Structures are given as C-alpha cells and as structure tokens.
Amino acid sequence: MVNPALTMEDRLRAKAHELGFATVGFTSAVDDPVRAARLHEWLAEGNHGDMAWMQDRADVRQGPQSLWPEARSVIALGMSYAPGHDPLSIDGPRISVYAQGRDYHDVLKKALKALARWMVGEWPDSQLKVFVDTAPVMEKPLGQAAGIGWQGKHTNLVSREHGSWLFLGAIYTTLELAPDAVEVDHCGSCNACQTACPTDAFVAPYKLDARRCISYLTIEHAGPIPEEFRAAIGNRIYGCDDCLAVCPWNKFADTAARHLAFTPREELIAPDLAELLALDDAAFRAKFSGSPIKRVGRNRFVRNCLIAAGNSGDLALVEHVEALTGDCDEVVAEAARWALAQLKAPTPSGEGVGGGACPVAAAQDQQPPPPNPLP
C-alpha cells in the first residue's frame, strides 16, 4: 500500500537507496547552454586526447534533450566505493581504487535496470532510459545540477557525505519530477588536487588536459606512453587516485556506505608486479574476469606494468622485463626495452646490472563548472 503522504520523489529516493545507491537527486532534462558551451570549448582545445568518441557524439552529449527530446527529468544517482585504506600509502604497483572491486558498469547497470523496472510498474505511462558511463551523458555536471555533489577542481564530482568516491549513473525520464537545489562549490581556496597531480594535467582549476592525465594514459591511450610522463607515472599501473585521494572532503566518506560489490580484492590492493608481467592473454582474461581492468586488454596493461617496472629500481624484475623485449606487440616490446634500460642504468656508484639474451615472446563531460568558492 502506497503511503499517500509520500511524494513521487520520496518514493524514488527510498527505492534507489534500497537498491544500493548512496545518493540520488533530480534535475530538469532541459539542455543547459552554458554546460554545452564548456564541453565544446574543452573539445576544441583537444583536451580529450584520443577519445574520439567524445568529439563524435558531442552534439547529443551536450544535454539530455539533445540526446532524447522527450525527456523531462534526470535522476542522478551515485554509488559509493569509498576505500578503507589510504590509496597513496601503497609502495608497490598501484591500481586505482575504483578498479579493485567488481566492474562498476555491471553493478550500476543492474541496479539502474531494477529501478527502471520498478518505475515502469509504478508509473506505466512513463518512459525512461538508463545510462552508465559509456553513453554520451555528462553525469558529473548533471549530478551537480541534481544536488548530489559538485564538480571539484579535479573535475570529478565531490560529495559532502561521500567525498570523491562515487560511481555515477543517470536515468532520463518523461516524468515531471521536482528538481533538487543545485549543489554549490565547496572547494574554496583549496588546491590540494591541483598540486598532487604527478603530471601537471590540470591546465587550470576545473579544467583537465586528459593527454597529461595518468588515468587517461594508462587506460584510454592505446599507443606508447610518451616518455616525458613515464617517470612521473611511478608505480601506477592502472589509473591514478592522487587528485581524488588528497581531497579533504574524503574525511566524511565512510566505508559503511560502500556497495559490497566494490569491496577490494586483496590481490589488487597490493599486486605482484612480476606475476603481472608474466600474463599472457588467456591468463590476463582469467585474472581480471569481472573487473573493469579487463577492458584495456593484456597488451595495454602489461605496457603499464613495464613502465612501473622501469621506475621500480627492482633488479629482480630484470629477467621478467627482458622476456618482453621481443613481445609480438611492439608497444609492449618498446616499453620493455625502455624499462630494461632504466633498470640497467648505472647506479650512483657507477655499477650497472648485467644483461643477457632477450628471448622472443610468443582501451565527462569532463568540462567542469566555473569556480564558485565559498569563504
């Protein structure tokens, strides 16, 4: 029996929380020309790098009604993946916190579809579409418009309750929902995320040049990683958490709000680099089944591991690196040759590492809001 005192929005919120979403808000589906202009400016500057799909569908990405004219409201949802440890405290190879549990695409999509089925049952005349990351949707500015957080100076959504650790999803619907208040910017004068970036990827507060971002370089970029960034990548083998992890608002994030699916796999918190370097395609697919890491493929991932190996100074990795200098993928082979050169470079005492024969071894809307700091 439906409680007549509950509004449509109250009922939607309650159901979303029941399905594992930590936060939910509502906003109009009408296109915002300011957001659209920022997106096109960011793209025109080439800040999207090789992500041609952002440019190709910019006309529909620029606003909800550009994608679906019948949409009237947007439901913005966030699911917590707050870590129980400091991501910056890992000395060995580092995998971004978001990729240490199950693939968020699968988890969010399942929950969104369950919410969609419930909505259709409650309001049969309504229509809706669900989106998780891969669609041309600017989830972060829509999330700010719906009041679930604001786009920080690192361009990611920040929540006063969940910090920087939210996966975002959206539902476009023909329902007329009462919009929530737009969340204001609470970054103030803080610039911790800007100074934490190892590769100086922030051309200005609230603006990211993806071509310099370690997450882009290790996940989206398919070719050789430019040498100017290799040392700065350090031990990061998949993504980078630095700008997120230093955000002061994370002190309010509680792992109690984290969805169980995003409980980190222990072997991904502190992986063994030698084991990762030995992965062939079949072993890679088996190890990362159900993980977002699987989408980049073995070659790109091993390339990343080789950069970390070259930066490690760990001489025990030499034989593992040498074995990849003749890899059938030239990007991997080139990264191996670079890593080997780093490991064999003379030490301060003038000594080097002995060599040997090298056997042949058999893949938001980033456009942010303007500054609006509070005192």
C-alpha positions in Angstrom: 0.0 0.0 0.0 1.5 3.3 -1.1 1.7 5.9 1.6 -0.2 8.9 0.2 2.0 11.3 2.3 5.0 10.3 0.2 5.8 12.2 -2.9 6.9 10.6 -6.2 10.4 11.9 -5.4 10.3 10.4 -1.9 9.4 7.0 -3.2 12.1 7.1 -5.9 14.7 8.0 -3.3 13.7 5.2 -1.0 13.8 2.7 -3.8 17.1 3.9 -5.0 18.6 3.5 -1.5 17.1 0.1 -1.2 18.9 -0.9 -4.4 22.3 0.2 -3.1 22.6 3.8 -4.3 24.2 6.1 -1.7 22.8 9.3 -3.1 20.1 10.4 -5.5 18.8 13.7 -6.8 16.6 15.2 -9.5 17.0 17.9 -12.1 15.4 19.2 -15.3 16.3 17.5 -18.6 16.3 20.8 -20.5 19.7 21.4 -22.1 21.9 24.0 -20.4 23.6 26.2 -23.0 26.4 27.0 -20.6 27.3 23.4 -20.0 27.2 22.7 -23.7 29.5 25.7 -24.5 32.0 24.4 -21.9 32.0 21.0 -23.4 32.6 22.3 -27.0 35.4 24.6 -25.8 37.1 21.7 -23.9 36.9 19.5 -27.0 38.1 22.3 -29.4 41.2 22.6 -27.3 42.0 19.0 -27.8 41.8 18.1 -24.1 40.1 14.8 -24.9 43.2 13.4 -26.5 42.5 10.1 -28.4 38.9 9.8 -27.1 37.3 10.5 -30.4 34.0 9.2 -29.2 33.6 12.3 -27.1 34.0 14.5 -30.2 31.9 12.3 -32.4 28.8 12.5 -30.2 29.3 15.9 -28.7 26.0 17.1 -30.3 24.0 14.7 -28.1 26.4 14.7 -25.2 25.8 18.5 -24.7 22.4 18.0 -23.0 19.7 15.4 -22.1 17.1 16.7 -24.6 19.8 16.8 -27.3 20.0 13.1 -26.8 16.3 12.4 -26.2 13.9 15.3 -26.8 11.1 13.6 -24.9 13.0 13.6 -21.6 11.6 15.9 -18.9 13.7 15.0 -15.9 17.0 13.5 -15.0 17.6 11.2 -12.0 21.2 11.4 -10.9 22.5 8.6 -8.8 25.7 7.8 -7.0 27.1 4.5 -5.6 29.9 4.7 -3.1 33.2 2.8 -3.4 35.0 4.6 -0.5 38.3 2.8 0.3 39.1 1.5 3.7 42.8 2.4 3.2 44.8 5.4 2.0 45.4 4.8 -1.7 48.6 6.8 -1.6 50.2 4.5 1.1 50.8 1.6 -1.3 54.5 1.2 -2.0 54.2 -1.4 -4.7 52.3 -1.3 -8.0 49.1 0.7 -7.6 45.7 0.0 -9.2 43.1 2.7 -8.9 40.6 2.1 -6.1 37.7 2.1 -8.5 39.1 -1.0 -10.2 39.9 -3.1 -7.2 36.3 -4.5 -6.9 33.7 -5.6 -9.4 33.2 -3.8 -12.7 31.1 -0.8 -11.8 29.5 -0.8 -15.3 27.8 -4.2 -14.5 26.9 -3.3 -10.9 25.3 0.1 -11.6 23.6 -1.1 -14.8 21.9 -3.9 -12.9 20.7 -1.6 -10.1 19.6 1.1 -12.6 17.6 -1.5 -14.6 16.0 -2.7 -11.4 15.0 0.8 -10.5 13.7 1.3 -14.1 11.5 -1.8 -13.9 10.1 -0.6 -10.6 9.4 2.9 -12.1 7.5 1.4 -15.0 5.4 -0.7 -12.7 4.6 2.4 -10.6 4.0 4.8 -13.5 3.2 2.7 -16.5 2.7 5.7 -18.9 6.2 6.9 -18.3 9.2 6.3 -20.5 12.8 6.2 -19.4 16.4 5.5 -20.5 19.3 4.4 -18.2 22.9 5.3 -18.6 26.2 4.2 -17.1 29.3 6.0 -18.2 29.5 4.6 -21.8 26.6 6.7 -23.2 27.0 10.3 -24.3 25.9 11.7 -21.0 27.6 14.4 -18.8 27.0 12.7 -15.5 29.1 15.0 -13.4 27.5 18.4 -14.3 24.1 16.7 -14.2 25.0 15.3 -10.7 25.8 18.8 -9.6 22.5 20.2 -11.1 20.7 17.5 -9.2 22.4 18.4 -5.9 24.3 15.1 -5.2 27.7 16.9 -5.3 29.7 19.4 -7.1 32.5 19.2 -9.7 35.7 19.9 -7.8 38.8 21.5 -9.1 39.9 18.0 -10.2 36.8 17.9 -12.4 35.3 14.9 -10.6 32.1 15.0 -8.5 32.7 15.6 -4.8 30.0 14.9 -2.2 29.9 16.3 1.4 28.9 12.8 2.6 30.9 10.6 0.3 33.9 12.6 -0.7 35.3 11.8 -4.2 34.4 8.2 -4.1 31.2 7.9 -6.1 30.3 5.9 -9.3 27.6 7.9 -11.2 24.6 6.7 -13.2 21.6 8.6 -14.7 18.0 7.9 -15.7 16.3 10.1 -18.2 12.5 10.0 -17.9 9.4 11.6 -19.2 8.2 12.0 -15.6 8.0 15.6 -14.4 10.0 15.4 -11.1 10.5 18.3 -8.7 14.2 19.4 -9.1 16.5 19.5 -6.2 18.7 22.5 -5.4 21.9 22.8 -7.4 24.9 21.9 -5.2 27.3 24.8 -4.8 31.0 24.6 -5.0 32.7 23.9 -1.6 36.3 23.8 -2.8 37.1 27.2 -1.5 40.7 28.1 -1.7 41.9 24.5 -1.5 44.2 23.4 -4.4 45.4 20.1 -3.0 44.2 18.1 -6.0 46.0 20.5 -8.4 49.3 20.3 -6.7 49.1 16.5 -6.2 48.9 15.7 -9.9 52.2 14.0 -10.8 52.0 15.1 -14.5 50.5 18.6 -14.1 47.4 17.6 -16.0 45.3 20.5 -14.7 45.8 23.4 -17.1 43.6 25.4 -14.7 41.4 24.7 -11.7 38.3 22.8 -13.0 40.0 22.0 -16.3 41.8 18.8 -17.1 44.0 18.0 -20.1 43.4 14.3 -20.5 46.5 13.9 -22.6 48.6 14.5 -19.5 46.4 12.5 -17.1 47.8 9.2 -15.8 44.3 7.7 -15.8 44.0 8.5 -19.5 47.5 7.4 -20.3 47.2 4.0 -18.6 43.6 3.2 -19.6 42.4 5.1 -22.6 45.6 5.7 -24.5 46.5 2.7 -26.7 49.9 3.6 -28.0 53.3 4.1 -26.4 53.2 6.3 -23.3 55.1 9.5 -24.1 58.5 9.3 -22.5 58.0 12.7 -20.8 55.4 11.1 -18.5 57.0 7.8 -17.8 59.0 8.7 -14.7 56.0 10.6 -13.2 53.8 7.6 -13.6 55.9 5.9 -11.0 54.2 2.7 -9.7 50.7 3.4 -11.1 49.7 0.5 -13.4 46.0 1.2 -13.9 44.6 4.7 -13.3 45.6 7.2 -10.7 43.9 8.3 -7.4 46.2 11.1 -6.4 43.9 14.1 -7.1 40.9 12.2 -5.5 42.7 10.8 -2.5 44.1 14.2 -1.3 40.6 15.9 -1.3 39.8 17.0 2.3 36.2 16.1 1.9 37.1 12.4 1.9 37.3 12.6 5.7 33.5 12.3 5.7 33.5 9.2 3.4 32.5 6.1 5.2 33.1 2.6 4.0 29.8 1.6 5.6 28.1 3.3 2.6 30.2 1.4 0.2 28.4 -1.1 -2.0 29.5 -4.6 -1.2 30.4 -5.3 -4.9 33.2 -2.7 -4.6 34.9 -4.4 -1.7 38.5 -4.5 -2.9 40.1 -7.8 -3.9 43.1 -8.2 -1.7 45.4 -9.2 -4.6 44.5 -5.9 -6.4 45.3 -3.7 -3.4 48.9 -4.9 -3.5 49.5 -6.9 -6.6 52.7 -8.7 -7.5 54.4 -7.0 -10.4 56.5 -10.0 -11.5 53.3 -12.1 -11.8 51.6 -9.4 -13.8 54.4 -9.1 -16.2 54.1 -12.8 -17.0 50.5 -12.6 -18.0 49.6 -13.8 -21.5 46.2 -13.0 -23.0 44.4 -16.0 -21.5 45.8 -15.6 -18.0 45.0 -11.8 -18.2 41.4 -12.5 -19.0 41.1 -15.1 -16.3 42.7 -12.9 -13.6 40.6 -9.9 -14.4 37.3 -11.5 -15.2 34.5 -9.3 -13.8 37.0 -6.4 -13.3 37.0 -3.1 -15.3 40.7 -3.7 -15.9 39.7 -6.4 -18.4 38.5 -3.8 -20.9 42.0 -2.5 -21.6 43.3 -5.8 -22.7 46.5 -7.6 -21.9 48.9 -5.6 -24.1 48.0 -2.2 -22.7 48.0 -3.5 -19.1 51.4 -5.2 -19.4 52.7 -2.0 -21.1 51.7 -0.1 -17.9 53.4 -2.7 -15.7 56.6 -2.3 -17.7 56.6 1.4 -17.0 56.2 0.7 -13.3 59.0 -1.9 -13.5 61.3 0.6 -15.1 60.6 3.0 -12.3 60.9 0.4 -9.5 64.7 0.0 -9.3 63.9 -3.6 -8.5 66.7 -5.7 -10.1 64.7 -8.9 -9.5 62.4 -7.8 -12.3 65.1 -7.7 -15.0 64.6 -11.2 -16.3 60.8 -10.7 -16.5 61.3 -7.4 -18.4 63.9 -9.0 -20.7 61.4 -11.7 -21.7 59.1 -9.0 -23.0 61.6 -7.1 -25.2 60.6 -9.3 -28.1 56.8 -9.4 -27.4 54.7 -9.7 -30.5 53.0 -6.4 -29.6 55.5 -3.6 -30.5 54.1 -1.2 -27.9 54.8 -3.8 -25.2 58.2 -4.6 -26.6 59.2 -0.9 -26.7 58.1 -0.4 -23.1 60.1 -3.4 -22.1 63.2 -2.1 -23.8 62.7 1.3 -22.0 62.2 -0.4 -18.7 65.3 -2.6 -19.2 67.4 0.5 -19.9 66.1 2.1 -16.7 66.9 -1.0 -14.6 70.3 -1.3 -16.2 71.2 2.4 -15.9 74.3 3.0 -13.8 73.8 3.4 -10.1 75.2 6.3 -8.3 78.3 4.2 -7.5 78.8 3.6 -11.2 77.8 0.0 -11.3 75.2 -1.4 -13.6 73.2 -4.6 -14.0 74.3 -7.4 -16.2 72.4 -8.1 -19.3 71.5 -11.3 -21.2 69.8 -12.7 -24.3 66.3 -11.4 -24.9 64.0 -14.3 -25.9 61.2 -13.6 -28.3 57.9 -13.8 -26.6 55.2 -15.5 -28.4 41.0 0.9 -24.4 32.7 14.0 -18.7 31.5 16.0 -19.6 34.9 16.5 -18.3 34.1 20.0 -18.8 33.8 21.5 -15.3 31.8 24.3 -13.8 33.4 27.7 -13.2 34.9 28.4 -9.8 32.4 29.4 -7.1 34.4 29.1 -3.9 32.9 29.7 -0.5 34.6 31.6 2.2 
